[in-house]
Amino acid sequence: MDVELLSQFNHQDIWFILRHFMAQGGPVLWWLGVVVLFCWVLVIERLLYLYSRFPAQRQVWVSAWQARTDHHSWYARAIRQGWLFEAQHELGRYLSLIKALVAICPMLGLLGTVTGMISVFDVMASQGTSEPRLMASGISMATLPTMAGMVAALAGMFAHARLVKACQRREVALEQALRSQ
């Protein structure tokens, strides 16, 4: 987008556009928004962990391993395995929750479709088919949550896959660093 176009919008305009979009999609779209927001908060938390806290912890483990004189005893291997297990646990934290939230998005979109179609059928039952404008809001309420759920799921799947891959790379790199010497 053009920077000039973005600078023309103020916060009130953006909030108005968002509320209008959400109203067209019905109440299910608000629930979908909450799920998407929670999912992206977790994604951002994982990114902050991967790029700020994990490198410091990794350095502590590698330094402690290199300071040891014994690397081959059963006790040394148990310590190393404990650190690797702790790293795996910390790296994988919230990843399954993110995956579950991503899976919920299309389901909420489908729920929005069903509620929108119920609205359309309700209008058709009470007003007949002679008033297409009344049916249009129900059709909008049926299609917007589906689209939003799919878009949210695709973006979430991409973010989840990238996070999993980044965690696996860090885990393997830590294991290699602790096996050296």
LOLUM-187572 format. One record per residue: y, x, z of N, C-alpha, C, CB in turn. Coordinates in steps of 0.1 Angstrom, whole numbers, padded with zeros to 4 digits, always signed. Each point is the difference from the previous one (the first is absolute). Glycine has a CB too. Layout:
YXZYXZYXZYXZ ...
//
This chain:
-0012+0008+0000+0012-0008+0000+0012+0009+0000-0012-0018+0012 +0023+0012-0017+0013+0007-0001+0006+0000+0014+0003-0007-0024 +0003+0019+0027+0006+0001+0013+0012-0009+0002-0007+0024+0001 +0014-0026-0012+0012-0010+0001-0005-0014+0002+0013+0015-0016 -0024-0019+0010-0005-0013+0003-0005-0002+0014-0007-0001-0024 +0001+0011+0030-0004+0000+0014+0012+0000+0009-0021+0011-0006 +0032-0004+0003+0011+0000+0009+0008-0013+0000+0001+0025-0005 -0003-0033-0006+0007-0013+0000-0006-0010+0010+0005+0004-0024 -0017-0002+0028-0006-0009+0009+0003+0005+0015-0019-0005-0017 +0023-0005+0025+0001+0004+0014-0012-0006+0007+0026+0000-0001 -0026+0002+0014-0012-0004+0008-0001-0016+0000+0002+0021+0014 +0009-0028-0014-0001-0014+0000-0006-0005-0013+0020-0001+0015 -0016+0007-0027-0006-0004-0012-0015+0002-0001+0022+0005-0011 -0026+0007+0016-0015+0003+0000-0007-0010+0009+0005+0024-0005 +0001-0027+0017-0007-0009+0009-0001-0014-0006+0009+0013+0019 +0002-0017-0027+0000-0013-0006-0011-0001-0011+0025-0002+0005 -0026+0012-0013-0010+0001-0011-0014+0000+0006+0016+0013-0014 -0018-0006+0025-0013+0000+0007-0004-0013+0005+0004+0024+0006 +0006-0031+0001-0003-0013+0006-0003-0010-0011+0015+0005+0019 -0008-0004-0030-0002-0010-0011-0014+0002-0006+0025+0000-0005 -0029+0013+0003-0013+0003-0005-0011-0005+0009+0009+0020-0011 -0007-0018+0024-0010-0004+0010-0001-0015+0001+0005+0020+0013 +0007-0027-0015+0000-0015+0001-0008-0005-0012+0022+0000+0012 -0020+0006-0024-0008-0005-0012-0015+0002+0002+0020+0006-0014 -0024+0004+0021-0014+0003+0002-0007-0008+0011+0005+0022-0009 +0003-0028+0017-0006-0008+0011-0002+0008+0013-0010-0014-0017 +0005+0008+0027-0001+0007+0013-0011+0011+0000+0007-0022+0011 -0016+0021-0020-0011+0010+0000+0006+0013-0004-0017-0017-0006 +0028+0017-0002+0006+0012-0005+0006+0008+0012+0004-0011-0022 +0001+0004+0032+0005+0006+0012-0011+0008+0007+0018-0018+0002 -0030+0011+0000-0011+0007+0006-0004+0012-0008-0008-0022+0010 +0008+0021-0023-0004+0011-0008+0010+0012+0002-0010-0016-0017 +0023+0012+0018+0010+0010+0003-0002+0007+0013+0016-0013-0013 -0020+0006+0023-0003+0006+0013-0012+0010-0001+0009-0021+0012 -0019+0017-0019-0012+0009-0002+0004+0012-0008-0015-0020+0001 +0023+0018-0011+0004+0012-0008+0009+0009+0008-0001-0014-0021 +0010+0009+0028+0009+0008+0009-0008+0008+0010+0018-0017-0003 -0028+0011+0010-0008+0006+0009-0009+0011-0006-0001-0021+0013 -0004+0018-0025-0008+0010-0008+0009+0013-0003-0014-0019-0010 +0026+0017+0005+0008+0011-0004+0006+0008+0012+0006-0013-0020 -0005+0006+0032+0004+0007+0012-0011+0010+0004+0014-0020+0008 -0027+0015-0010-0011+0009+0003-0002+0011-0010-0011-0019+0010 +0014+0017-0023+0000+0010-0010+0010+0011+0003-0008-0017-0017 +0020+0013+0021+0011+0009+0003-0004+0008+0013+0017-0015-0011 -0023+0008+0021-0004+0007+0012-0010+0011-0004+0004-0020+0014 -0014+0017-0023-0010+0010-0004+0006+0011-0007-0017-0018-0002 +0027+0016-0007+0007+0011-0007+0007+0009+0010+0003-0015-0020 +0004+0009+0029+0007+0008+0011-0010+0008+0007+0018-0017+0002 -0029+0012+0002-0010+0007+0007-0005+0012-0009-0007-0021+0013 +0003+0018-0025-0005+0010-0009+0009+0012-0002-0013-0018-0011 +0026+0015+0010+0010+0011-0003+0008+0005+0011+0001-0011-0021 -0003+0005+0033+0007+0006+0012-0009+0004+0011+0020-0014-0007 -0028+0005+0012-0008+0003+0012-0013+0007-0003+0010-0020+0010 -0017+0016-0021-0012+0007-0002+0001+0015-0003-0008-0022-0009 +0017+0026+0001+0001+0015-0002+0002+0008+0013+0010-0005-0023 -0003+0000+0032+0002+0007+0013-0013+0000+0008+0024-0007+0000 -0031-0004+0000-0013-0001+0007-0010+0009-0007+0005-0023+0007 -0005+0024-0020-0009+0008-0008+0002+0015+0004+0000-0017-0019 +0013+0020+0020+0003+0014+0003-0005+0004+0014+0020-0001-0015 -0019-0009+0024-0005+0003+0014-0015+0002-0001+0018-0014+0010 -0026+0006-0017-0014+0002-0001-0004+0013-0007-0002-0025+0000 +0009+0028-0011-0003+0013-0007+0003+0012+0009+0004-0012-0022 +0007+0011+0028+0004+0012+0009-0010+0001+0012+0024-0003-0006 -0028-0008+0012-0010+0001+0011-0013+0005-0005+0011-0019+0011 -0015+0015-0023-0013+0005-0006+0001+0015-0003-0004-0023-0010 +0015+0027+0004+0002+0015-0003+0001+0008+0013+0011-0006-0022 -0006+0000+0032+0001+0008+0013-0013+0002+0007+0023-0009+0002 -0033+0001-0006-0013+0001+0006-0008+0012-0005-0001-0025+0002 -0006+0032+0007-0008+0011-0004-0014-0004-0005+0013+0014+0016 -0017-0025-0011-0014-0005-0003+0002-0012-0010-0009+0007+0023 +0004-0005-0035+0000-0011-0010-0014-0005-0004+0021+0010-0008 -0031-0004+0013-0013-0004-0005-0010-0006+0011+0003+0018-0016 +0001-0018+0028-0008-0006+0010-0001-0016-0001+0005+0020+0015 -0014-0025-0008-0001-0015+0000+0012-0006+0005-0025+0002+0003 +0031+0004+0008+0012-0005+0006+0012+0000-0009-0010+0008+0022 +0011+0003-0029+0011+0002-0010-0001-0011-0011+0002+0025+0005 -0014-0027-0010-0002-0010-0011+0003-0014+0005-0017+0015-0011 +0013-0017+0024+0003-0014+0006+0015-0002+0001-0022+0001+0013 +0029+0009-0009+0015-0001+0001+0006-0003-0014+0000+0016+0020 -0004-0008-0030+0004-0002-0013-0003-0014-0005-0003+0024-0005 -0009-0029+0007-0004-0013-0004+0009-0011+0007-0024+0008-0005 +0027-0005+0018+0008-0010+0007+0014-0001-0006-0013+0005+0021 +0019+0007-0024+0013+0000-0006+0000-0007-0014+0005+0021+0012 -0016-0019-0020-0001-0006-0013-0002-0015+0002-0010+0021-0010 +0003-0025+0020-0002-0015+0002+0013-0006+0004-0024+0004+0007 +0032+0003+0002+0013-0005+0004+0009-0001-0012-0003+0010+0023 +0003+0000-0031+0009+0000-0012-0004-0012-0009+0003+0025+0001 -0016-0027-0004-0005-0011-0008+0005-0013+0006-0020+0014-0008 +0018-0015+0021+0004-0013+0006+0015-0002-0001-0019+0002+0016 +0027+0008-0014+0015-0002+0000+0005-0002-0015+0002+0014+0021 -0009-0007-0030+0004-0002-0014-0003-0013-0005-0003+0024-0004 -0008-0030+0008-0005-0013-0005+0006-0012+0008-0021+0012-0007 +0029-0009+0017+0005-0011+0008+0009-0009-0009+0000+0014+0020 -0003-0027-0018+0007-0011-0007-0003-0002-0015+0018+0004+0016 -0026+0005-0022-0004-0001-0014-0008-0013-0003+0001+0025-0002 -0010-0028+0011-0008-0012-0002+0009-0013+0002-0021+0012+0007 +0030-0011+0002+0009-0011+0002+0009-0002-0012+0000+0004+0025 +0005+0007-0031+0008-0001-0012-0009-0006-0011+0014+0020+0007 -0026-0016-0008-0009-0006-0011-0002-0015+0003-0011+0023-0002 +0009-0027+0014-0002-0014+0003+0013-0008-0004-0017+0006+0019 +0029-0001-0015+0012-0007-0003+0002-0001-0015+0010+0009+0021 -0014+0002-0029+0001-0001-0014-0009-0011-0006+0005+0025+0000 -0017-0026+0006-0010-0010-0004+0005-0014+0003-0018+0016+0003 +0026-0018+0007+0005-0013+0004+0011-0005-0010-0005+0006+0024 +0012+0003-0030+0011-0004-0008-0004-0009-0012+0011+0022+0005 -0021-0019-0013-0003-0010-0010-0006-0013+0006-0005+0019-0015 -0001-0018+0026-0005-0013+0006+0012-0009+0005-0021+0012+0007 +0031-0006-0002+0012-0008+0003+0007-0005-0012+0003+0014+0020 -0003-0006-0031+0005-0005-0013-0008-0012-0005+0008+0023-0005 -0021-0022+0007-0008-0012-0004+0002-0012+0009-0017+0016-0008 +0019-0014+0020+0004-0011+0009+0013-0006-0004-0012+0011+0019 +0021-0003-0023+0013-0005-0005-0002-0008-0013+0012+0019+0010 -0021-0015-0018-0004-0008-0012-0005-0013+0003-0005+0021-0012 -0004-0022+0021-0006-0012+0004+0010-0010+0006-0022+0012+0005 +0031-0006+0004+0010-0009+0006+0010-0005-0010-0003+0012+0022 +0006-0004-0031+0009-0004-0011-0006-0010-0009+0010+0022+0000 -0023-0021-0003-0006-0010-0008-0002-0013+0007-0012+0018-0012 +0010-0018+0025+0000-0012+0008+0013-0007-0001-0017+0010+0016 +0028-0002-0015+0013-0006-0002+0002-0006-0013+0009+0017+0015 -0014-0011-0026+0001-0006-0013-0008-0013-0001+0003+0023-0010 -0015-0023+0015-0008-0012+0000+0006-0011+0009-0020+0014-0004 +0027-0010+0015+0006-0010+0008+0012-0007-0008-0006+0013+0021 +0014-0005-0028+0011-0005-0008-0006-0009-0011+0014+0020+0005 -0024-0016-0011-0006-0008-0011-0006-0013+0005-0006+0021-0012 +0001-0021+0024-0006-0012+0006+0012-0010+0004-0020+0013+0008 +0031-0008-0003+0010-0009+0004+0010-0003-0011-0002+0009+0023 +0005+0000-0032+0010-0002-0010-0005-0002-0014+0015+0013+0014 -0028-0010-0016-0006+0000-0013+0003+0013-0008+0002-0025+0000 -0005+0025-0012+0002+0012-0008+0013+0000-0008-0025+0003-0002 +0033-0013+0004+0012-0002-0008+0012+0009+0005-0007-0023-0004 +0006+0029+0015+0010+0009+0006-0004+0014+0000+0008-0020+0014 -0007+0028-0025-0004+0014+0000+0007+0009+0010-0007-0004-0024 +0020+0001+0026+0008+0009+0009-0006+0000+0014+0020-0005-0013 -0025-0006+0018-0006+0000+0013-0013+0008+0001+0010-0023+0003 -0017+0023-0014-0013+0007-0001+0003+0015-0001-0012-0019-0011 +0024+0023+0005+0003+0014-0002+0001+0008+0012+0012-0007-0020 -0006+0001+0031+0001+0007+0013-0014+0003+0005+0022-0010+0005 -0031+0000-0006-0014+0002+0005-0007+0011-0008-0001-0024+0008 +0003+0024-0021-0006+0010-0008+0006+0014+0003-0004-0017-0019 +0017+0018+0021+0006+0012+0005-0006+0005+0013+0021-0006-0012 -0023-0004+0021-0006+0003+0013-0014+0005-0001+0015-0017+0010 -0022+0013-0021-0014+0004-0003-0001+0014-0006-0006-0024-0003 +0016+0027-0006-0002+0013-0007+0007+0012+0007-0001-0014-0021 +0012+0012+0028+0007+0011+0006-0008+0007+0011+0021-0011-0005 -0028+0004+0014-0008+0007+0010-0012+0008-0007+0007-0017+0017 -0012+0011-0027-0011+0007-0007+0005+0014-0006-0011-0022-0005 +0022+0021-0002+0006+0012-0006+0003+0010+0011+0009-0013-0019 -0002+0008+0030+0004+0009+0011-0012+0006+0007+0021-0013+0003 -0031+0005-0001-0012+0006+0006-0007+0010-0008-0003-0022+0011 +0002+0020-0024-0006+0010-0009+0009+0013-0001-0011-0018-0013 +0024+0017+0012+0008+0012+0000-0001+0007+0013+0016-0012-0016 -0016+0005+0027-0001+0007+0013-0013+0007+0001+0015-0017+0010 -0026+0010-0014-0013+0006+0000-0001+0013-0008-0010-0023+0004 +0015+0022-0016-0001+0012-0009+0008+0012+0006-0002-0015-0020 +0014+0012+0025+0008+0011+0006-0007+0005+0013+0021-0010-0009 -0027+0001+0016-0007+0004+0012-0013+0008-0003+0010-0020+0012 -0017+0016-0022-0012+0007-0004+0003+0015-0004-0010-0022-0007 +0021+0023-0001+0005+0013-0004+0003+0009+0012+0009-0010-0022 -0001+0004+0031+0004+0008+0012-0012+0004+0009+0023-0012+0000 -0032+0002+0002-0012+0003+0008-0008+0011-0007+0000-0024+0008 -0002+0023-0021-0009+0010-0006+0007+0014+0001-0008-0017-0016 +0021+0018+0014+0007+0013+0002-0001+0005+0014+0016-0007-0019 -0015-0002+0029-0001+0004+0014-0014+0006+0003+0017-0017+0006 -0027+0009-0011-0014+0005+0002-0002+0014-0006-0008-0024+0000 +0012+0025-0012-0001+0013-0006+0007+0012+0007-0002-0012-0022 +0014+0009+0026+0008+0010+0008-0007+0003+0013+0021-0008-0010 -0027-0001+0017-0007+0002+0012-0012+0008-0002+0009-0021+0009 -0017+0018-0020-0012+0008-0003+0003+0014-0003-0010-0021-0008 +0021+0023+0001+0004+0014-0004+0004+0008+0013+0008-0008-0022 -0001+0002+0031+0004+0007+0012-0012+0002+0009+0022-0011-0001 -0031+0002+0001-0013+0002+0008-0008+0012-0005+0000-0025+0005 -0002+0025-0018-0007+0011-0006+0007+0014+0002-0009-0016-0017 +0022+0016+0016+0007+0012+0002-0001+0005+0014+0016-0007-0018 -0015-0002+0027-0002+0004+0015-0014+0005+0002+0017-0017+0007 -0027+0011-0012-0014+0004+0001-0001+0014-0005-0008-0023-0001 +0014+0026-0011-0001+0013-0006+0007+0010+0009-0002-0010-0023 +0014+0007+0028+0007+0009+0008-0007+0003+0013+0021-0009-0009 -0029-0001+0015-0007+0003+0012-0013+0007-0003+0010-0020+0010 -0015+0020-0022-0013+0007-0003+0003+0015-0004-0010-0022-0008 +0022+0025+0005+0003+0014-0004-0001+0009+0013+0015-0008-0019 -0018+0020+0016-0002+0011+0010-0014+0001+0005+0023-0003+0007 
//
